[in-house]
């Protein structure tokens, strides 16, 4: 929390602005039963920083992990959902959103101009970066303890012989820095994973060290580019988990909900009440 320090700062800042048009790309796989008007949203942001200040002579900010990897995972899950022999009750909405790196603008636009009413959005599964350090014994859930979606994650994790763990870096506020936050503000509960840190076959602490090193040397830098050194077995684990969690959320009778007292519970109630009046 902010603390008063008895100082006052006044400054003038000059800035040059430019308008850059962007789009969200949204598609829907229609459900098969009475809940077809409801949808589980599977989303990922497809933008990165583009061309910026050179670092080591390189000015192209590739965004291979953040978030080409998540976009690829979104397309993979979408393809798997489209090939299901039988659609779930609820629809599946695939949302590739833009301008996440500029302040979650794409998902904010989607939340403020929803393709279906917010009360009909059962849940959101946000994919923002994948695990490149190998298979893990743990599943790192950002925002663990906020909604009933946790139970779905825990069930699939047990099937994978993994355990669910909370945010490994809680001081960084990751829950409020990615696209599921925009939909949470209109009441939609969700799932957002980060790479686990307990890596199979590696000593304690190795996984967390690798993630901290990546943040220091790659995050939002031109060096976030593809490497043959990536071990994508952990990415496969997580993408499978997210696919099955989304599928269960689309199949279950109950509408996912925030845990009692959560900061977004009131927004969900408002969305559902608005839906009843329409």
NUDO-680664 format. One record per residue (C-alpha): residue number from 1; x, y negated, z. Coordinates in steps of 0.05 Angstrom, whole numbers, always signed. Each point is the difference from the previous one (the first is absolute). Layout:
REM NUDO-680664
[NUM; [X; Y; Z]]
...
This chain:
REM NUDO-680664
[1; [+0; +0; +0]]
[2; [+22; -71; -14]]
[3; [+30; -36; +59]]
[4; [+6; -76; +9]]
[5; [+72; -23; -2]]
[6; [-9; -75; +9]]
[7; [+26; -19; -69]]
[8; [-33; -34; -60]]
[9; [+24; +7; -71]]
[10; [-20; -45; -58]]
[11; [+22; +15; -70]]
[12; [-15; -16; -73]]
[13; [+4; +57; -50]]
[14; [-4; -8; -76]]
[15; [-26; +57; -41]]
[16; [-14; +17; -72]]
[17; [-61; +43; -13]]
[18; [-25; +37; -61]]
[19; [-62; +41; -14]]
[20; [+10; +72; -20]]
[21; [-63; +39; -19]]
[22; [-8; +69; +29]]
[23; [-50; +56; -1]]
[24; [-25; +57; +42]]
[25; [-13; +65; -37]]
[26; [-57; +40; +32]]
[27; [-33; +64; -23]]
[28; [-50; +48; +31]]
[29; [-11; +74; -1]]
[30; [-74; +6; +16]]
[31; [-22; +45; +57]]
[32; [-51; +55; -8]]
[33; [-51; -9; +55]]
[34; [-42; -51; +38]]
[35; [+63; -36; +25]]
[36; [+25; -15; -70]]
[37; [-11; -75; +13]]
[38; [+54; +5; +55]]
[39; [+73; +6; -19]]
[40; [+67; +17; +29]]
[41; [+50; -51; -26]]
[42; [+69; +25; -20]]
[43; [+45; -59; -12]]
[44; [+71; -23; -14]]
[45; [+30; -66; -21]]
[46; [+36; +2; -66]]
[47; [+38; -67; +4]]
[48; [+69; -17; +27]]
[49; [+42; -63; +0]]
[50; [+20; -1; -73]]
[51; [+61; -43; -17]]
[52; [+31; -38; +57]]
[53; [+65; -25; +30]]
[54; [+58; +44; -23]]
[55; [+31; +46; +52]]
[56; [+66; +30; -22]]
[57; [-14; -25; -71]]
[58; [-68; +35; -4]]
[59; [-63; -43; -2]]
[60; [-51; +54; -17]]
[61; [-40; +21; +61]]
[62; [-22; +68; -23]]
[63; [-44; +22; +58]]
[64; [+12; +74; -12]]
[65; [-22; +20; +69]]
[66; [-41; -62; +14]]
[67; [-44; +16; -36]]
[68; [+12; +38; -64]]
[69; [+2; +63; +43]]
[70; [-68; -16; +30]]
[71; [-30; -15; -68]]
[72; [+25; +66; -27]]
[73; [-30; +35; +60]]
[74; [-66; -35; -12]]
[75; [-2; +24; -72]]
[76; [+18; +71; +22]]
[77; [-56; +2; +52]]
[78; [-49; -30; -50]]
[79; [+18; +55; -50]]
[80; [-10; +53; +53]]
[81; [-68; -29; +20]]
[82; [-22; -3; -73]]
[83; [+18; +74; -9]]
[84; [-41; +25; +60]]
[85; [-49; +55; -21]]
[86; [-53; -34; +43]]
[87; [-3; -74; +19]]
[88; [-8; -18; +74]]
[89; [-63; -34; +26]]
[90; [+29; -69; +1]]
[91; [+32; -32; -60]]
[92; [+75; -10; -5]]
[93; [+23; -70; -17]]
[94; [+70; -9; -28]]
[95; [+26; -71; +10]]
[96; [+67; -25; -27]]
[97; [+4; -70; +29]]
[98; [+48; -57; -16]]
[99; [+35; -56; +38]]
[100; [+11; +38; +64]]
[101; [+69; -30; +5]]
[102; [-30; -70; -5]]
[103; [-43; +8; +63]]
[104; [-46; +60; -14]]
[105; [-37; -43; -51]]
[106; [-25; +57; -44]]
[107; [-30; +40; +57]]
[108; [-27; -65; +31]]
[109; [-36; -15; -65]]
[110; [-28; +71; -1]]
[111; [-24; -7; +72]]
[112; [-33; -67; -15]]
[113; [-29; +24; -66]]
[114; [-12; +74; +13]]
[115; [-19; +45; -59]]
[116; [-49; +32; +48]]
[117; [-25; -29; +66]]
[118; [+51; +4; +56]]
[119; [-50; +42; +41]]
[120; [+3; +53; -55]]
[121; [+75; +4; +2]]
[122; [+8; +61; +45]]
[123; [+75; -6; +9]]
[124; [+64; -24; -34]]
[125; [+64; +39; -10]]
[126; [+57; -47; -15]]
[127; [+64; +26; -31]]
[128; [+58; -50; +8]]
[129; [+67; +35; -9]]
[130; [+17; +74; +4]]
[131; [+49; +43; +40]]
[132; [+66; +9; -37]]
[133; [+41; +31; +57]]
[134; [-29; +71; +0]]
[135; [-54; +42; +33]]
[136; [-17; -19; +71]]
[137; [-28; +33; +62]]
[138; [-41; -63; +14]]
[139; [-52; -44; -35]]
[140; [+10; -73; +15]]
[141; [-69; -35; +3]]
[142; [-2; -76; +0]]
[143; [-59; -21; +43]]
[144; [-7; +66; +35]]
[145; [-56; -2; +51]]
[146; [-44; -49; -37]]
[147; [-52; +44; -34]]
[148; [-31; +68; -10]]
[149; [+44; +9; -61]]
[150; [+55; +22; +48]]
[151; [-35; +66; +12]]
[152; [+1; +16; -75]]
[153; [+74; -16; -4]]
[154; [+14; +42; +62]]
[155; [-37; +60; -29]]
[156; [+37; -1; -66]]
[157; [+66; -11; +36]]
[158; [-12; +62; +43]]
[159; [-13; +40; -63]]
[160; [+67; -25; -26]]
[161; [+31; +18; +68]]
[162; [+16; -72; +14]]
[163; [-17; -46; +58]]
[164; [-30; -70; -4]]
[165; [+43; -56; +29]]
[166; [-14; -75; +8]]
[167; [+37; -55; -36]]
[168; [+75; +10; +9]]
[169; [+12; -75; -4]]
[170; [-59; -32; +37]]
[171; [+36; -67; +7]]
[172; [-5; -13; -75]]
[173; [-76; -6; -5]]
[174; [-6; +46; -61]]
[175; [-75; +10; +8]]
[176; [-12; -74; -14]]
[177; [+48; -3; -59]]
[178; [-31; +47; -51]]
[179; [-65; +5; -39]]
[180; [-42; +41; +47]]
[181; [+0; -61; +46]]
[182; [-42; -39; -51]]
[183; [-54; +53; +0]]
[184; [+4; +9; +75]]
[185; [-21; -73; +7]]
[186; [-66; +17; -35]]
[187; [-8; +62; +43]]
[188; [+30; +57; -40]]
[189; [+42; +49; +42]]
[190; [+59; +33; -33]]
[191; [+65; +39; -2]]
[192; [+69; -28; -14]]
[193; [+62; +44; +8]]
[194; [+74; -15; +5]]
[195; [+54; +51; -9]]
[196; [+9; +47; +59]]
[197; [+66; -4; +38]]
[198; [+9; +71; +26]]
[199; [+32; +28; -64]]
[200; [+4; +76; -8]]
[201; [+71; +24; +7]]
[202; [+28; -66; +23]]
[203; [+22; -22; +70]]
[204; [-43; -43; +46]]
[205; [+2; -72; -20]]
[206; [+25; +12; -71]]
[207; [-66; -16; -33]]
[208; [-11; -64; +37]]
[209; [+71; -22; -16]]
[210; [-13; +13; -74]]
[211; [-63; -41; +0]]
[212; [+34; -58; +36]]
[213; [+57; +3; -50]]
[214; [-49; -2; -58]]
[215; [-36; -60; +30]]
[216; [+66; -36; +8]]
[217; [+30; +16; -68]]
[218; [-59; +12; -47]]
[219; [-65; -30; +25]]
[220; [-22; -58; -44]]
[221; [+67; +0; -35]]
[222; [+21; +17; -71]]
[223; [+31; +64; +28]]
[224; [-70; +30; +11]]
[225; [+8; +43; -63]]
[226; [-5; +73; -16]]
[227; [+57; +46; +22]]
[228; [+13; +74; -13]]
[229; [+19; +5; +73]]
[230; [-73; -4; +22]]
[231; [-28; +62; +33]]
[232; [-73; -3; -20]]
[233; [-23; +63; +37]]
[234; [-25; -45; +56]]
[235; [-38; -43; -50]]
[236; [-35; +62; -25]]
[237; [-21; +17; +71]]
[238; [-29; -69; +12]]
[239; [-36; -5; -67]]
[240; [-32; +68; +11]]
[241; [-22; -23; +69]]
[242; [-31; -64; -27]]
[243; [-36; +38; -55]]
[244; [-32; +48; +49]]
[245; [-16; -55; +51]]
[246; [-35; -40; -55]]
[247; [-38; +62; -23]]
[248; [-23; +17; +70]]
[249; [-23; -72; +12]]
[250; [-40; +5; -65]]
[251; [-31; +66; +20]]
[252; [-18; -9; +73]]
[253; [-69; -19; +24]]
[254; [+21; -55; +48]]
[255; [+23; -68; -23]]
[256; [+70; -13; +26]]
[257; [+0; -51; +56]]
[258; [+45; -44; +42]]
[259; [+14; +23; +71]]
[260; [-40; -36; +53]]
[261; [+28; -68; +16]]
[262; [+45; -4; -61]]
[263; [+11; -70; -27]]
[264; [-34; +18; -66]]
[265; [-60; +37; +29]]
[266; [-44; -63; -2]]
[267; [+15; -10; -74]]
[268; [-24; +71; -15]]
[269; [-65; -13; +37]]
[270; [-10; -64; -38]]
[271; [+12; +35; -67]]
[272; [-49; +55; +17]]
[273; [-53; -49; +24]]
[274; [+8; -41; -64]]
[275; [-8; +64; -41]]
[276; [-67; +16; +35]]
[277; [-27; -69; -18]]
[278; [+16; +8; -74]]
